[in-house]
Amino acid sequence: ACACQRGSSCDCKWNVGTPDNVGEDNITVTVSPSIHIKSTLDASPDLAHLKDKDGRLPLHYAATRSVYETVACILEANPKAAVIRDPVTGLYPFMLAGSNENTAAAFELLLSDPNLVLGGIPADGDDEENDRKRKRSPSM
């Protein structure tokens, strides 16, 4: 029985607690859960946009706990989630991934919007106070 389909069978061999998950020479055969996530999101892409009771998106959970492939699957289904702070921690998904040493996922998430690292500095340069400070500076 495939764990991803709750009793149904599929060809993935991602079985839990059944004799089916043992291959030749008693070696357990497994496939990354990200394959199941990708299949699920391909069938129902709106799932990547659903928030839980705390307002967290699947990307927030994936960035906190998952491998790069899982984060990439969810990011592909909901690219805008990369710029939404986790309401529980206040961190962006790239920060969540980085704090858990998932550097590949942190890099991918940061690439989706590099402006996230500006830390409040206006990206368009229209801040009048900064313009005045620049104008007052003598040429060096």
N, C-alpha and C positions, 0 to 999 in steps of 0.2 A: 504494500500500500504506500502510495506516495504521500509524504507529509504535506506537501504544498497543496494537494487537492483533497485533503481530508478523507482518505479512504479510497479515492479513485486511483486508477493506475495511469502512469504515463511512462515515457521512455527515459526519464531523467536519472533514475536510480538514486534519487535523493530521498531515501527511505529512513525512517526512524523506528527503531525497536522491532524490526521484523527480520526474519532470516533472509529476506530478499536483498538486503543491503550488503551481503557478503559475497564478494566475487571469488575468482579462483584463488587458491592458496589462502583462504580465509582473510583476504584483504578487503577492508570495507571500501565500497565504491561510493564516492560522493561527488556532487556537483555544487558549485557555488550558489548560494541562495539568490545572488543577483540575477541569475538566469530566470528564476521564478518571478522576481520582481519585474524584470523586463517584459516577460510574457504577460503578466498581470496588467502592467501599464500600457502595453500595446493594445490589450483588449479594452481597458477602461482608463484612458489617460487622465480623466477627471479625478481619479483617486489621489494623484500627486498634489491636488489643490485643496484637499479636505483638511480642515483643522480639527484638532481634538478639543476637549473641554477646556484646556489651558491655552488654546490658541496656537499650538505648535503644529507645524507642517511636517509631513514625512521627511523632508530634507533636513529638518532640525534633528530628528532622531537619527537619520542616516549619518549625518556629519559627526554626531556624538559617538556612535557605536559601530559604524559599518566600515567595510572595506571600500576602496576606491570605486570599484565597479558598481556597487550599489548606489553610491552617491551620484555617479555619472548617469545611471539609468533614471534616477529621480530628477536630476537636474535637466536632463533632456526633455522629460515630460512637463516640467514646470520651471523654465529658466528664470522667471521673475522671482522665484523663491530665494534665489541667491542674495538678494538685496533686502530681504525681510529679516529683521532681528528676531531671535528666539525670545518670546515674551517671558519665559521663565528665567533665563540667564542674562538677557540683554545683549547677547553676542550675535554677530553675523555668522552664518553657516561656515564661512572660511575660518573664523576664529574657533568655532566648535571643533572643526576637524583638526586644526593646528594644535589645539590644546590637548588633543588625544593622540598626537604624534602621527596623524594620518596626513603626511605632507603632500602626497600626490593629490588627495582630495582637496586639501586646503589650496593648493596651487590652481587646480581646475576651477574651483569656486571663485577664487580671486581673479582669474582670467575672465570670468563671465562679466565682471564689472570692476576693473582696476581702480575706479574712483573711490571705492570703499576705503582705501587706505589713506585718503586725503585727510581724514579726521576732522571734518568740519571746515576745512579751508575751501572757499568758493572755487569751483573748477572753472567758472567762466571769467573770473577776474573782474567782476563788476562791483566788488565791495569798495564803497567810497572811502572808508577809513584806511584800508590798505593802499588805495591809490594815493591818498594824501601823504601817507608815510613815505611812499616811494618818491613822491615829488619833492618832499622836503629834504631828502638825502642829497648831500652835495656829491658831485661826480668824483669818483675815486680813481 
